[in-house]
C-alpha cells in the first residue's frame, strides 16, 4: 500500500466510513516474489538501532499488528537486533524476548477517537502523516538458533534463514517463511502462509488453516511424507519427479500435516 493509499484510508477512518478493524486488515502489502526475497536476504541492512544481548533468553517472540516486518537469521546476533527506525517495542517476559511491531493501529485508533470527540482536523491528520514512520518495514536480525514465535495480525512478515523451530500464527495477514529446516507449527485464520524452499527431514510439522490459503514449496532433497485434510476447500500435492512414493520425498522420515476448512492448500517441489 502506497503512502497516498494509506492517507486516503486514514481519511476514511476519520470520516467514519471505515472501521479501525477493517482499515487494519487492509494495511499489509502484497508479498514479493520468492526470487526477489532470496536476493534481498543477501543484502546486509544498516546499523542497528536496538540490540538485545545474550542472557537468559531462550526464545524470541515477534508480534506484528497492522505493520510489516522482515526477520532474518544471523549467527552473529546474540538474541535480536532491530535495524533502522521501524516502530517497535521490546520487552522481556521470563526467558522470552518479545518484539512488538504495531506502527499504524494505534494511529488509526487515535484518529477514530479524535473524530468521536470532535477534535479531529484534516490539518492534524496531514501533519501526523508527514511525521509518521509507518510506511517503513521493521527489519529484525535474530539468532537463528533460538526458537521463534511469530504472531501476525493484519500485517505482513517475511522470515529468512531461521534454523530453529518456528511457531507461527496468522490472522488476516500474510507470512512468508523461507528455507525452513526445523519442525514448524502454524495456524492461519483468514490469511495466507507461504513456505518457500522448506527442507524438512525429520519430526512433525503441522499447519492448520481456516478461511485462507497455504502454499508450500519443498526442497527436492527433503525427507518427508505429506498428508492433507481439507473440508470445503481444495488441496493439491504435486511432488513431480522428485517423489519417491505417494506424497513422499526421500524415505518419508519427517511428516508435514496440513489441514483446514474453507481454504486452499498447495504443495509442490521447488525447482
N, C-alpha and C positions, 0 to 999 in steps of 0.2 A: 504494500500500500504506500503510495507516494505522500509526501507532506501535504499536498493540496487535497488529496482524498481524505486524509486524516483531519485536516481543518474543516472540511465540509461535514465530516462525521461528528465532530465536536459541536458544530453549529446545530446539527440536527438534535443532539442531546440537549443542548441549551434551549432549543425551541420546544422540546417535549415530544418531538416526532419519533425519536428512537430511544429505547430504554438503555440504561447503563449496561445491563447484561447483554442485550443484543449488540450494542456497539462493541463491547469487549470481544464478542465472538467473531467479529469481522476483522479484528486487528491483525491476525497473524498473516504474514505474507506467504505466497506460494513457495514451494521448495525449489531449490536449484537442482540441476541435474547431478547425477552421481559423478559424472566426469568432472564437472566444474568443482564439486566439493572435494574430490580427491586432489585436484590441483591446488585448491585453497589450503588443504591440510599441510602442504609442504611449505607454505608461507609462514614466517615467524612474525607474530604481532609485535607491537612496540612495547615500551616499558610498562610494567605492571603498576597499577595504582594502589593495590592492596594485596598483601601476601599473608597467608596463614601458614605458620611454620609447623614443623613436626612437633608432636607432643603425644597426648593420649588418644588423638583422633584415630579411629579405626574405620570410619565410614564418612562418605560425603553425601549430603542431600541437597539437591538443587530444585527450587520451586520457581516455576515460570508462570506468571499471571499476566495475561494480556501484553506480552512482550516477546522479544526474540533473543535467543541465546545460542552461542556456539561454544561447544565444550570439546577440548582437545586434550588427550592424554599426553603427558610429557614427563619422562622419567627424571628430569632434573628438578621437578617441582616436589616439595615435601608433602604438601596437602593440596592447596589450591591457590592460584594466583588469579586475580581479577585484572584483566588487561584493558587499558584505556579508561574511558569515563562513562561506560554504560551504568545506568542506575541500578543499584543493588544494595542489599543489606547482608551482613554476615554475623552469625551468632553461633555460639557453642551450645549444644544440648548433649551433655554427658560426653560420650566418646564420638559424637557426630558433629561435623562442621556443616552448618546449614547456610546456603546462599540463596537469598530470595531476590528474584528479578521481577518487579511488577511496576514498570515505569508509567503506564498510562491509565490503569484502572483507578488509582487514587485521583488522578486529574479529572477523569470523567465524573467521578462521584462529587468532586468539588464543584464542577460546573453545574451538575444537576442540583446540588444543594443551593448554589447561588441563585439559580432560576427560581427555586421554590421560595426562597427568602426575599426575592425581589431585588437582590443586589447584583445580579449579573449584568454585564455590559459587554458589547462586542469589542470595545477597545481593550478591555481587560483580557478577553479571550485571545485577541491578536497578540497582545504583549506576552502572554504566557506561552503562546505557540512560538514566538520569536526566541524566548528564553529556554524553551524545552529541549531536552536531550533525548526525548522518547523515540526519535527516528532511528537511533543508533542501536545496533545489536550489541548486547553484552557478551564480551569474549572472555572465556574462562580457560585456564590451563590447570589440569588436575593431575594428581598422582595416579597413573594408570592402573596401579595395583591395589588401590583402595576401592572396596565395593561402592557402587554409585546408585543412589535412589533418585530418580528424576520424576517430578510431577509437573505436567504441562497443562495449564488450563487456559483456553482461548488464546494460545500463543503458538510459537514455533521453536523447535530446538533441533540442533544438529550435533551429534556426538561422534567423535572420531578417535580411534587409537586407544580406547579404553579396554584393557585386557581383563579387568576384574568383573565379577558378576554384576549385572545391571537389573534393577527393579524399576520398571517404567509404568507410569500411569498417565493416560492422555484423555483429557476431557475437552471436547470441542476445540482441539488443536491439531498440530501436525508435528510429528517427530521422525527424524531420520537417525538410524543407528548404523554406523559404518564399521565393517570389519569386526563384528562381534566374535569373540573366541571362547567366552565363558558362558555357562548356563544363564539363561535370560528368563525373567518373568515380566510379562507386560499385560496391562489391561487397557482397552481402548473403549471409550464411550463417546459416540457422536464425533469421532475424529478419525485420524489416519496415522498409520505407522508404516515406515519402510525399514526393512533390514537389508542392507546393501553389502554384499560380499561376506555374509556370515560364514565363519569357518567353525563348524560345530563338529566335535569329535568325541564327545562324551557327556554324561549327565543328561538331565531332562530340562528342556526349555519349554515354557508354556506361554501361549498368547491367547487371550480371550478378547472378543470384540462384539460390542452391541451397537448396531446402527453406525457403521463406519467401514473402513477398509484396511486391510493388511496386505502388504506386498513384501515378499521375501525373495531375495536372490542369494543362493547358496554358493559358497566357494566350491569348485568342482572336486577338490580333494577332501571335502567334508566326509565324515564317517557317521552317518545319521539316518534314522528312519523317520519319515514324516507321516503324521496322521491328522486328519481334519474331521470336524464335526460341525456342520453349519445348518441352522434352521432358518428357513425363509430368506435364503441368500444364495450365494454362488461360491464354490471353492474349486480351484483348478491347481493340480500338482503336475507339473511338466518338467521332469528332470532330464529329458532328452537322452542323448547318447551317453551321458555321464552316469546314468542309472545302472546300478548293479543288481537291481531287482525291483519289484513293485514299490514305488515311493521310497526308494532306498538309495543311499550313496555309500560306497565302501562296504564294510561289514555291517553297517547299520547299528553301530555300538551306541551312539547317542540317540536321543529322541527329541523331536520337535513336534509338540502337540498344539494344534490350532483349533479353536472352537469359537462359536459365536452365533448371533441371531440377527437377522436383517442386515447382513454385512457381506462384503466381497473379500475373499481370500485368494491370493495367487502365490504359488511357489514355483520358482524357476532356478536354473543354474546360471551363474554369471559366466560369460564367455571370457 
